[in-house]
Amino acid sequence: MIISELETRLGYRCVQSAYNDAPLAAGYTSDLLSDVMAHAEEGSVLVTIQAHRNAIAVASMTGIAAMVVCNSRPLPDDMMEAARDEHIAVFLTDKNQFTVSGEIYGKISTQ
């Protein structure tokens, strides 16, 4: 699965599209940013409710390629600006983390 398929196949709304479309290596679900730093794989998609600039900083440090922000959390302008600067794709959905994780796992694990 490539990053853009988070929108085209799974229906998550892309809210930051200045990224390099690439295959997703894995997914990681967490709302604890120190956990993400310790365990997320490079080239993965992060499933979270963390909607702030620090989440983008952690994604950049760990090489996360995309984020799906769940529960329709509002996304602040400084977060979107940081995501554009770091070329990290950001998607938004009203679904919860459990549902999104299952949907993504089903697509990535069948590659």
VEXVO-651261 format. One record per residue: residue in three letters; chain; y, z, x of N, C-alpha, C, CB in turn. Coordinates in Angstrom, 2 decimals. Glycine has a CB too. Example, Ala and Ser with C-alpha at 12.3 -4.5 7.8 and 13.67 -1.06 7.14 Angstrom:
// residues 2
@r ALA&c A&nyy -5.69&nzz 7.80&nxx 13.19&cayy -4.50&cazz 7.80&caxx 12.30&cyy -3.30&czz 7.80&cxx 13.20&cbyy -4.47&cbzz 9.05&cbxx 11.31
@r SER&c A&nyy -2.25&nzz 7.08&nxx 12.85&cayy -1.06&cazz 7.14&caxx 13.67&cyy 0.03&czz 7.87&cxx 12.90&cbyy -0.60&cbzz 5.72&cbxx 14.08
This chain:
// residues 111
@r MET&c A&nyy -1.17&nzz 0.00&nxx 0.83&cayy 0.00&cazz 0.00&caxx 0.00&cyy 1.24&czz 0.00&cxx 0.88&cbyy -0.01&cbzz 1.21&cbxx -0.95
@r ILE&c A&nyy 2.19&nzz -0.86&nxx 0.55&cayy 3.46&cazz -0.86&caxx 1.28&cyy 4.50&czz -0.08&cxx 0.49&cbyy 3.95&cbzz -2.30&cbxx 1.54
@r ILE&c A&nyy 5.55&nzz 0.30&nxx 1.17&cayy 6.57&cazz 1.18&caxx 0.57&cyy 7.10&czz 0.64&cxx -0.75&cbyy 7.72&cbzz 1.37&cbxx 1.54
@r SER&c A&nyy 7.44&nzz -0.64&nxx -0.81&cayy 8.03&cazz -1.20&caxx -2.02&cyy 7.11&czz -1.12&cxx -3.23&cbyy 8.42&cbzz -2.63&cbxx -1.79
@r GLU&c A&nyy 5.81&nzz -0.99&nxx -2.99&cayy 4.86&cazz -0.88&caxx -4.10&cyy 4.94&czz 0.47&cxx -4.81&cbyy 3.45&cbzz -1.09&cbxx -3.59
@r LEU&c A&nyy 5.63&nzz 1.44&nxx -4.21&cayy 5.88&cazz 2.68&caxx -4.94&cyy 6.68&czz 2.39&cxx -6.21&cbyy 6.65&cbzz 3.70&cbxx -4.05
@r GLU&c A&nyy 7.50&nzz 1.35&nxx -6.15&cayy 8.26&cazz 0.93&caxx -7.33&cyy 7.48&czz -0.10&cxx -8.14&cbyy 9.62&cbzz 0.35&cbxx -6.91
@r THR&c A&nyy 7.00&nzz -1.15&nxx -7.48&cayy 6.40&cazz -2.25&caxx -8.23&cyy 5.04&czz -1.92&cxx -8.83&cbyy 6.27&cbzz -3.45&cbxx -7.33
@r ARG&c A&nyy 4.24&nzz -1.10&nxx -8.16&cayy 2.92&cazz -0.75&caxx -8.68&cyy 2.88&czz 0.57&cxx -9.42&cbyy 1.94&cbzz -0.71&cbxx -7.56
@r LEU&c A&nyy 3.70&nzz 1.52&nxx -8.97&cayy 3.63&cazz 2.85&caxx -9.56&cyy 4.81&czz 3.18&cxx -10.47&cbyy 3.55&cbzz 3.87&cbxx -8.48
@r GLY&c A&nyy 5.86&nzz 2.38&nxx -10.40&cayy 6.97&cazz 2.55&caxx -11.33&cyy 7.99&czz 3.61&cxx -10.98&cbyy 6.45&cbzz 2.86&cbxx -12.64
@r TYR&c A&nyy 7.98&nzz 4.11&nxx -9.74&cayy 9.01&cazz 5.06&caxx -9.33&cyy 10.30&czz 4.27&cxx -9.08&cbyy 8.58&cbzz 5.86&cbxx -8.04
@r ARG&c A&nyy 11.42&nzz 4.85&nxx -9.41&cayy 12.70&cazz 4.16&caxx -9.30&cyy 13.24&czz 4.28&cxx -7.87&cbyy 13.72&cbzz 4.73&cbxx -10.31
@r CYS&c A&nyy 13.45&nzz 3.14&nxx -7.23&cayy 14.01&cazz 3.13&caxx -5.88&cyy 15.50&czz 3.41&cxx -5.95&cbyy 13.74&cbzz 1.76&cbxx -5.17
@r VAL&c A&nyy 15.93&nzz 4.46&nxx -5.28&cayy 17.35&cazz 4.83&caxx -5.30&cyy 18.00&czz 4.68&cxx -3.92&cbyy 17.51&cbzz 6.27&cbxx -5.79
@r GLN&c A&nyy 17.20&nzz 4.34&nxx -2.92&cayy 17.71&cazz 4.07&caxx -1.57&cyy 16.83&czz 2.98&cxx -0.99&cbyy 17.70&cbzz 5.39&cbxx -0.65
@r SER&c A&nyy 17.37&nzz 1.77&nxx -0.98&cayy 16.55&cazz 0.60&caxx -0.64&cyy 16.85&czz 0.00&cxx 0.73&cbyy 16.75&cbzz -0.46&cbxx -1.68
@r ALA&c A&nyy 17.63&nzz 0.67&nxx 1.55&cayy 17.91&cazz 0.18&caxx 2.91&cyy 16.84&czz 0.72&cxx 3.86&cbyy 19.34&cbzz 0.60&cbxx 3.39
@r TYR&c A&nyy 15.65&nzz 0.12&nxx 3.77&cayy 14.52&cazz 0.56&caxx 4.60&cyy 13.71&czz -0.66&cxx 5.01&cbyy 13.63&cbzz 1.58&cbxx 3.84
@r ASN&c A&nyy 12.86&nzz -0.48&nxx 6.00&cayy 11.95&cazz -1.53&caxx 6.44&cyy 10.65&czz -1.37&cxx 5.67&cbyy 11.71&cbzz -1.48&cbxx 7.98
@r ASP&c A&nyy 10.31&nzz -2.35&nxx 4.85&cayy 9.09&cazz -2.28&caxx 4.06&cyy 7.89&czz -2.34&cxx 4.99&cbyy 9.04&cbzz -3.42&cbxx 3.00
@r ALA&c A&nyy 7.04&nzz -1.36&nxx 4.92&cayy 5.90&cazz -1.26&caxx 5.83&cyy 4.74&czz -0.58&cxx 5.11&cbyy 6.28&cbzz -0.49&cbxx 7.13
@r PRO&c A&nyy 3.54&nzz -0.73&nxx 5.63&cayy 2.40&cazz -0.03&caxx 5.04&cyy 2.57&czz 1.48&cxx 5.16&cbyy 1.09&cbzz -0.47&cbxx 5.71
@r LEU&c A&nyy 2.11&nzz 2.20&nxx 4.15&cayy 2.12&cazz 3.66&caxx 4.19&cyy 0.81&czz 4.13&cxx 4.81&cbyy 2.31&cbzz 4.27&cbxx 2.76
@r ALA&c A&nyy 0.91&nzz 4.98&nxx 5.80&cayy -0.27&cazz 5.48&caxx 6.51&cyy -0.98&czz 6.58&cxx 5.73&cbyy 0.12&cbzz 6.01&cbxx 7.88
@r ALA&c A&nyy -0.21&nzz 7.37&nxx 5.00&cayy -0.76&cazz 8.53&caxx 4.30&cyy 0.31&czz 9.06&cxx 3.36&cbyy -1.23&cbzz 9.64&cbxx 5.29
@r GLY&c A&nyy -0.01&nzz 10.14&nxx 2.69&cayy 0.95&cazz 10.84&caxx 1.86&cyy 0.89&czz 12.32&cxx 2.17&cbyy 0.69&cbzz 10.59&cbxx 0.36
@r TYR&c A&nyy 1.98&nzz 13.02&nxx 1.87&cayy 2.00&cazz 14.47&caxx 2.06&cyy 2.85&czz 15.07&cxx 0.96&cbyy 2.56&cbzz 14.86&cbxx 3.48
@r THR&c A&nyy 2.35&nzz 16.14&nxx 0.35&cayy 3.07&cazz 16.81&caxx -0.73&cyy 3.39&czz 18.23&cxx -0.31&cbyy 2.24&cbzz 16.80&cbxx -2.03
@r SER&c A&nyy 4.68&nzz 18.54&nxx -0.30&cayy 5.10&cazz 19.90&caxx 0.02&cyy 6.58&czz 20.05&cxx -0.31&cbyy 4.83&cbzz 20.23&cbxx 1.51
@r ASP&c A&nyy 6.95&nzz 21.28&nxx -0.66&cayy 8.35&cazz 21.61&caxx -0.86&cyy 8.86&czz 22.56&cxx 0.23&cbyy 8.55&cbzz 22.23&cbxx -2.24
@r LEU&c A&nyy 8.01&nzz 22.88&nxx 1.15&cayy 8.36&cazz 23.75&caxx 2.27&cyy 8.56&czz 22.87&cxx 3.50&cbyy 7.26&cbzz 24.85&cbxx 2.54
@r LEU&c A&nyy 9.81&nzz 22.70&nxx 3.92&cayy 10.11&cazz 21.73&caxx 4.95&cyy 9.48&czz 22.05&cxx 6.29&cbyy 11.59&cbzz 21.62&cbxx 5.12
@r SER&c A&nyy 9.29&nzz 23.32&nxx 6.62&cayy 8.61&cazz 23.66&caxx 7.87&cyy 7.15&czz 23.21&cxx 7.82&cbyy 8.69&cbzz 25.18&cbxx 8.14
@r ASP&c A&nyy 6.54&nzz 23.24&nxx 6.66&cayy 5.18&cazz 22.75&caxx 6.48&cyy 5.13&czz 21.24&cxx 6.68&cbyy 4.65&cbzz 23.12&cbxx 5.08
@r VAL&c A&nyy 6.12&nzz 20.55&nxx 6.15&cayy 6.20&cazz 19.10&caxx 6.31&cyy 6.32&czz 18.76&cxx 7.80&cbyy 7.40&cbzz 18.51&cbxx 5.52
@r MET&c A&nyy 7.19&nzz 19.46&nxx 8.51&cayy 7.36&cazz 19.21&caxx 9.95&cyy 6.06&czz 19.42&cxx 10.72&cbyy 8.45&cbzz 20.12&cbxx 10.53
@r ALA&c A&nyy 5.28&nzz 20.39&nxx 10.32&cayy 4.06&cazz 20.72&caxx 11.04&cyy 2.89&czz 19.80&cxx 10.71&cbyy 3.66&cbzz 22.14&cbxx 10.76
@r HIS&c A&nyy 2.89&nzz 19.18&nxx 9.51&cayy 1.66&cazz 18.52&caxx 9.08&cyy 1.78&czz 17.08&cxx 8.59&cbyy 1.07&cbzz 19.30&cbxx 8.03
@r ALA&c A&nyy 2.95&nzz 16.62&nxx 8.24&cayy 3.07&cazz 15.25&caxx 7.71&cyy 2.85&czz 14.22&cxx 8.82&cbyy 4.46&cbzz 15.03&cbxx 7.06
@r GLU&c A&nyy 2.19&nzz 13.13&nxx 8.46&cayy 1.91&cazz 12.07&caxx 9.43&cyy 3.07&czz 11.08&cxx 9.50&cbyy 0.62&cbzz 11.35&cbxx 9.06
@r GLU&c A&nyy 3.25&nzz 10.50&nxx 10.66&cayy 4.22&cazz 9.43&caxx 10.82&cyy 3.82&czz 8.26&cxx 9.91&cbyy 4.32&cbzz 8.98&cbxx 12.32
@r GLY&c A&nyy 4.80&nzz 7.64&nxx 9.29&cayy 4.54&cazz 6.49&caxx 8.42&cyy 4.03&czz 6.87&cxx 7.04&cbyy 3.55&cbzz 5.59&cbxx 9.07
@r SER&c A&nyy 4.19&nzz 8.13&nxx 6.68&cayy 3.69&cazz 8.60&caxx 5.39&cyy 4.79&czz 8.65&cxx 4.34&cbyy 3.06&cbzz 9.98&cbxx 5.54
@r VAL&c A&nyy 4.37&nzz 8.93&nxx 3.12&cayy 5.31&cazz 9.16&caxx 2.03&cyy 5.27&czz 10.65&cxx 1.69&cbyy 4.95&cbzz 8.28&cbxx 0.77
@r LEU&c A&nyy 6.44&nzz 11.24&nxx 1.55&cayy 6.56&cazz 12.65&caxx 1.20&cyy 6.81&czz 12.77&cxx -0.29&cbyy 7.69&cbzz 13.34&cbxx 2.00
@r VAL&c A&nyy 6.01&nzz 13.58&nxx -0.97&cayy 6.18&cazz 13.87&caxx -2.39&cyy 6.74&czz 15.28&cxx -2.47&cbyy 4.81&cbzz 13.74&cbxx -3.20
@r THR&c A&nyy 7.92&nzz 15.44&nxx -3.11&cayy 8.62&cazz 16.72&caxx -3.07&cyy 9.62&czz 16.85&cxx -4.21&cbyy 9.34&cbzz 16.88&cbxx -1.73
@r ILE&c A&nyy 10.15&nzz 18.05&nxx -4.37&cayy 11.32&cazz 18.25&caxx -5.24&cyy 12.55&czz 18.58&cxx -4.42&cbyy 11.04&cbzz 19.37&cbxx -6.26
@r GLN&c A&nyy 12.41&nzz 18.61&nxx -3.11&cayy 13.53&cazz 18.91&caxx -2.23&cyy 14.51&czz 17.73&cxx -2.23&cbyy 13.05&cbzz 19.21&cbxx -0.79
@r ALA&c A&nyy 15.67&nzz 17.94&nxx -2.80&cayy 16.66&cazz 16.87&caxx -2.94&cyy 17.96&czz 17.30&cxx -2.25&cbyy 16.91&cbzz 16.54&cbxx -4.43
@r HIS&c A&nyy 17.92&nzz 17.26&nxx -0.92&cayy 19.11&cazz 17.59&caxx -0.14&cyy 19.01&czz 16.95&cxx 1.24&cbyy 19.28&cbzz 19.12&cbxx -0.02
@r ARG&c A&nyy 20.09&nzz 16.98&nxx 1.94&cayy 20.20&cazz 16.32&caxx 3.25&cyy 19.15&czz 16.81&cxx 4.26&cbyy 21.59&cbzz 16.54&cbxx 3.81
@r ASN&c A&nyy 18.80&nzz 18.09&nxx 4.22&cayy 17.82&cazz 18.62&caxx 5.17&cyy 16.45&czz 17.99&cxx 5.00&cbyy 17.72&cbzz 20.13&cbxx 5.01
@r ALA&c A&nyy 16.11&nzz 17.60&nxx 3.78&cayy 14.83&cazz 16.93&caxx 3.56&cyy 14.79&czz 15.59&cxx 4.29&cbyy 14.58&cbzz 16.71&cbxx 2.04
@r ILE&c A&nyy 15.91&nzz 14.90&nxx 4.34&cayy 15.99&cazz 13.63&caxx 5.07&cyy 15.90&czz 13.90&cxx 6.57&cbyy 17.30&cbzz 12.88&cbxx 4.74
@r ALA&c A&nyy 16.54&nzz 14.95&nxx 7.05&cayy 16.47&cazz 15.29&caxx 8.48&cyy 15.02&czz 15.56&cxx 8.89&cbyy 17.35&cbzz 16.53&cbxx 8.79
@r VAL&c A&nyy 14.29&nzz 16.28&nxx 8.06&cayy 12.88&cazz 16.56&caxx 8.36&cyy 12.07&czz 15.27&cxx 8.31&cbyy 12.30&cbzz 17.60&cbxx 7.36
@r ALA&c A&nyy 12.33&nzz 14.44&nxx 7.33&cayy 11.62&cazz 13.15&caxx 7.24&cyy 11.87&czz 12.31&cxx 8.49&cbyy 12.07&cbzz 12.38&cbxx 5.97
@r SER&c A&nyy 13.09&nzz 12.28&nxx 8.94&cayy 13.44&cazz 11.52&caxx 10.13&cyy 12.73&czz 12.07&cxx 11.38&cbyy 14.96&cbzz 11.52&cbxx 10.34
@r MET&c A&nyy 12.72&nzz 13.38&nxx 11.52&cayy 12.09&cazz 14.03&caxx 12.68&cyy 10.59&czz 13.75&cxx 12.74&cbyy 12.33&cbzz 15.54&cbxx 12.64
@r THR&c A&nyy 9.95&nzz 13.67&nxx 11.59&cayy 8.50&cazz 13.52&caxx 11.55&cyy 8.05&czz 12.07&cxx 11.40&cbyy 7.93&cbzz 14.33&cbxx 10.41
@r GLY&c A&nyy 9.00&nzz 11.16&nxx 11.22&cayy 8.64&cazz 9.75&caxx 11.07&cyy 8.18&czz 9.37&cxx 9.68&cbyy 7.58&cbzz 9.42&cbxx 12.04
@r ILE&c A&nyy 8.52&nzz 10.18&nxx 8.69&cayy 8.19&cazz 9.85&caxx 7.30&cyy 8.96&czz 8.61&cxx 6.91&cbyy 8.52&cbzz 11.04&cbxx 6.34
@r ALA&c A&nyy 8.27&nzz 7.67&nxx 6.27&cayy 8.89&cazz 6.39&caxx 5.92&cyy 9.53&czz 6.38&cxx 4.55&cbyy 7.86&cbzz 5.30&cbxx 5.99
@r ALA&c A&nyy 9.04&nzz 7.24&nxx 3.64&cayy 9.53&cazz 7.22&caxx 2.26&cyy 9.38&czz 8.59&cxx 1.64&cbyy 8.78&cbzz 6.16&cbxx 1.42
@r MET&c A&nyy 10.21&nzz 8.84&nxx 0.64&cayy 10.12&cazz 10.08&caxx -0.13&cyy 10.10&czz 9.73&cxx -1.61&cbyy 11.32&cbzz 11.03&cbxx 0.20
@r VAL&c A&nyy 9.30&nzz 10.49&nxx -2.36&cayy 9.35&cazz 10.43&caxx -3.82&cyy 9.81&czz 11.80&cxx -4.28&cbyy 7.94&cbzz 10.04&cbxx -4.45
@r VAL&c A&nyy 10.99&nzz 11.83&nxx -4.89&cayy 11.54&cazz 13.08&caxx -5.41&cyy 11.13&czz 13.17&cxx -6.88&cbyy 13.11&cbzz 13.14&cbxx -5.25
@r CYS&c A&nyy 10.46&nzz 14.26&nxx -7.21&cayy 9.87&cazz 14.43&caxx -8.53&cyy 10.78&czz 15.22&cxx -9.48&cbyy 8.53&cbzz 15.13&cbxx -8.42
@r ASN&c A&nyy 10.37&nzz 15.25&nxx -10.74&cayy 11.05&cazz 16.01&caxx -11.79&cyy 12.50&czz 15.59&cxx -12.01&cbyy 11.01&cbzz 17.48&cbxx -11.46
@r SER&c A&nyy 12.80&nzz 14.33&nxx -11.69&cayy 14.15&cazz 13.76&caxx -11.89&cyy 15.25&czz 14.65&cxx -11.32&cbyy 14.40&cbzz 13.55&cbxx -13.38
@r ARG&c A&nyy 15.00&nzz 15.21&nxx -10.15&cayy 16.02&cazz 16.06&caxx -9.52&cyy 17.26&czz 15.24&cxx -9.20&cbyy 15.45&cbzz 16.72&cbxx -8.23
@r PRO&c A&nyy 18.43&nzz 15.79&nxx -9.38&cayy 19.65&cazz 15.07&caxx -8.99&cyy 19.69&czz 14.91&cxx -7.47&cbyy 20.91&cbzz 15.81&cbxx -9.49
@r LEU&c A&nyy 20.13&nzz 13.74&nxx -7.04&cayy 20.17&cazz 13.43&caxx -5.61&cyy 21.62&czz 13.38&cxx -5.14&cbyy 19.46&cbzz 12.08&cbxx -5.31
@r PRO&c A&nyy 22.01&nzz 14.30&nxx -4.26&cayy 23.40&cazz 14.34&caxx -3.81&cyy 23.75&czz 13.15&cxx -2.92&cbyy 23.66&cbzz 15.63&cbxx -3.06
@r ASP&c A&nyy 25.02&nzz 12.81&nxx -2.92&cayy 25.51&cazz 11.67&caxx -2.14&cyy 25.21&czz 11.81&cxx -0.65&cbyy 27.01&cbzz 11.50&cbxx -2.35
@r ASP&c A&nyy 25.36&nzz 13.02&nxx -0.10&cayy 25.12&cazz 13.17&caxx 1.34&cyy 23.64&czz 12.96&cxx 1.69&cbyy 25.57&cbzz 14.56&cbxx 1.80
@r MET&c A&nyy 22.76&nzz 13.26&nxx 0.77&cayy 21.34&cazz 12.97&caxx 0.98&cyy 21.10&czz 11.47&cxx 1.02&cbyy 20.47&cbzz 13.62&cbxx -0.13
@r MET&c A&nyy 21.69&nzz 10.75&nxx 0.09&cayy 21.51&cazz 9.30&caxx 0.03&cyy 22.13&czz 8.62&cxx 1.25&cbyy 22.13&cbzz 8.74&cbxx -1.26
@r GLU&c A&nyy 23.27&nzz 9.12&nxx 1.70&cayy 23.91&cazz 8.58&caxx 2.90&cyy 23.02&czz 8.79&cxx 4.12&cbyy 25.30&cbzz 9.24&cbxx 3.12
@r ALA&c A&nyy 22.45&nzz 9.98&nxx 4.26&cayy 21.56&cazz 10.26&caxx 5.39&cyy 20.31&czz 9.38&cxx 5.33&cbyy 21.16&cbzz 11.75&cbxx 5.41
@r ALA&c A&nyy 19.76&nzz 9.18&nxx 4.14&cayy 18.57&cazz 8.33&caxx 3.98&cyy 18.88&czz 6.89&cxx 4.38&cbyy 18.06&cbzz 8.39&cbxx 2.53
@r ARG&c A&nyy 20.06&nzz 6.39&nxx 3.99&cayy 20.47&cazz 5.04&caxx 4.39&cyy 20.60&czz 4.96&cxx 5.91&cbyy 21.82&cbzz 4.65&cbxx 3.72
@r ASP&c A&nyy 21.25&nzz 5.94&nxx 6.49&cayy 21.44&cazz 5.95&caxx 7.95&cyy 20.11&czz 5.98&cxx 8.70&cbyy 22.30&cbzz 7.15&cbxx 8.36
@r GLU&c A&nyy 19.12&nzz 6.66&nxx 8.15&cayy 17.83&cazz 6.81&caxx 8.82&cyy 16.80&czz 5.77&cxx 8.34&cbyy 17.28&cbzz 8.22&cbxx 8.57
@r HIS&c A&nyy 17.19&nzz 4.91&nxx 7.40&cayy 16.30&cazz 3.87&caxx 6.85&cyy 15.05&czz 4.47&cxx 6.22&cbyy 15.89&cbzz 2.89&cbxx 7.94
@r ILE&c A&nyy 15.23&nzz 5.57&nxx 5.50&cayy 14.13&cazz 6.21&caxx 4.78&cyy 14.26&czz 5.84&cxx 3.31&cbyy 14.14&cbzz 7.77&cbxx 4.97
@r ALA&c A&nyy 13.22&nzz 5.25&nxx 2.76&cayy 13.21&cazz 4.87&caxx 1.34&cyy 13.15&czz 6.13&cxx 0.49&cbyy 12.02&cbzz 3.92&cbxx 1.02
@r VAL&c A&nyy 13.91&nzz 6.14&nxx -0.60&cayy 13.88&cazz 7.28&caxx -1.52&cyy 13.63&czz 6.74&cxx -2.92&cbyy 15.21&cbzz 8.10&cbxx -1.46
@r PHE&c A&nyy 12.66&nzz 7.36&nxx -3.58&cayy 12.29&cazz 7.00&caxx -4.94&cyy 12.42&czz 8.24&cxx -5.82&cbyy 10.84&cbzz 6.42&cbxx -5.00
@r LEU&c A&nyy 12.66&nzz 8.02&nxx -7.09&cayy 12.86&cazz 9.10&caxx -8.05&cyy 11.92&czz 8.89&cxx -9.22&cbyy 14.34&cbzz 9.18&cbxx -8.53
@r THR&c A&nyy 11.35&nzz 9.98&nxx -9.73&cayy 10.49&cazz 9.92&caxx -10.90&cyy 10.64&czz 11.20&cxx -11.71&cbyy 9.02&cbzz 9.71&cbxx -10.49
@r ASP&c A&nyy 10.33&nzz 11.09&nxx -12.99&cayy 10.35&cazz 12.28&caxx -13.84&cyy 9.00&czz 13.00&cxx -13.81&cbyy 10.71&cbzz 11.91&cbxx -15.27
@r LYS&c A&nyy 8.02&nzz 12.42&nxx -13.15&cayy 6.69&cazz 13.03&caxx -13.05&cyy 6.71&czz 14.21&cxx -12.08&cbyy 5.64&cbzz 11.99&cbxx -12.61
@r ASN&c A&nyy 5.69&nzz 15.08&nxx -12.19&cayy 5.60&cazz 16.22&caxx -11.27&cyy 4.82&czz 15.85&cxx -10.01&cbyy 4.95&cbzz 17.42&cbxx -11.97
@r GLN&c A&nyy 4.83&nzz 16.74&nxx -9.03&cayy 4.22&cazz 16.47&caxx -7.74&cyy 2.70&czz 16.25&cxx -7.84&cbyy 4.51&cbzz 17.61&cbxx -6.79
@r PHE&c A&nyy 2.04&nzz 16.97&nxx -8.71&cayy 0.60&cazz 16.84&caxx -8.86&cyy 0.24&czz 15.42&cxx -9.32&cbyy 0.05&cbzz 17.89&cbxx -9.84
@r THR&c A&nyy 0.93&nzz 14.96&nxx -10.34&cayy 0.67&cazz 13.63&caxx -10.88&cyy 0.98&czz 12.55&cxx -9.86&cbyy 1.50&cbzz 13.40&cbxx -12.15
@r VAL&c A&nyy 2.13&nzz 12.64&nxx -9.23&cayy 2.54&cazz 11.63&caxx -8.24&cyy 1.58&czz 11.62&cxx -7.06&cbyy 3.98&cbzz 11.91&cbxx -7.74
@r SER&c A&nyy 1.16&nzz 12.77&nxx -6.59&cayy 0.22&cazz 12.84&caxx -5.48&cyy -1.08&czz 12.12&cxx -5.82&cbyy -0.07&cbzz 14.30&cbxx -5.10
@r GLY&c A&nyy -1.57&nzz 12.34&nxx -7.01&cayy -2.80&cazz 11.67&caxx -7.44&cyy -2.64&czz 10.17&cxx -7.53&cbyy -3.24&cbzz 12.21&cbxx -8.77
@r GLU&c A&nyy -1.51&nzz 9.73&nxx -8.06&cayy -1.26&cazz 8.29&caxx -8.17&cyy -1.19&czz 7.63&cxx -6.80&cbyy 0.04&cbzz 8.03&cbxx -8.94
@r ILE&c A&nyy -0.48&nzz 8.26&nxx -5.89&cayy -0.34&cazz 7.69&caxx -4.55&cyy -1.67&czz 7.75&cxx -3.80&cbyy 0.76&cbzz 8.43&cbxx -3.75
@r TYR&c A&nyy -2.36&nzz 8.85&nxx -3.89&cayy -3.64&cazz 8.98&caxx -3.20&cyy -4.59&czz 7.88&cxx -3.65&cbyy -4.26&cbzz 10.37&cbxx -3.47
@r GLY&c A&nyy -4.62&nzz 7.61&nxx -4.93&cayy -5.49&cazz 6.57&caxx -5.44&cyy -5.19&czz 5.19&cxx -4.88&cbyy -5.41&cbzz 6.52&cbxx -6.92
@r LYS&c A&nyy -3.95&nzz 4.92&nxx -4.55&cayy -3.56&cazz 3.62&caxx -4.01&cyy -3.72&czz 3.56&cxx -2.49&cbyy -2.13&cbzz 3.31&cbxx -4.37
@r ILE&c A&nyy -3.36&nzz 4.61&nxx -1.78&cayy -3.45&cazz 4.60&caxx -0.32&cyy -4.91&czz 4.70&cxx 0.12&cbyy -2.63&cbzz 5.75&cbxx 0.29
@r SER&c A&nyy -5.71&nzz 5.50&nxx -0.56&cayy -7.09&cazz 5.69&caxx -0.13&cyy -7.97&czz 4.46&cxx -0.37&cbyy -7.69&cbzz 6.88&cbxx -0.83
@r THR&c A&nyy -7.49&nzz 3.49&nxx -1.15&cayy -8.28&cazz 2.29&caxx -1.42&cyy -7.84&czz 1.12&cxx -0.55&cbyy -8.18&cbzz 1.91&cbxx -2.89
@r GLN&c A&nyy -7.01&nzz 1.36&nxx 0.45&cayy -6.55&cazz 0.28&caxx 1.33&cyy -7.68&czz -0.28&cxx 2.15&cbyy -5.45&cbzz 0.77&cbxx 2.25
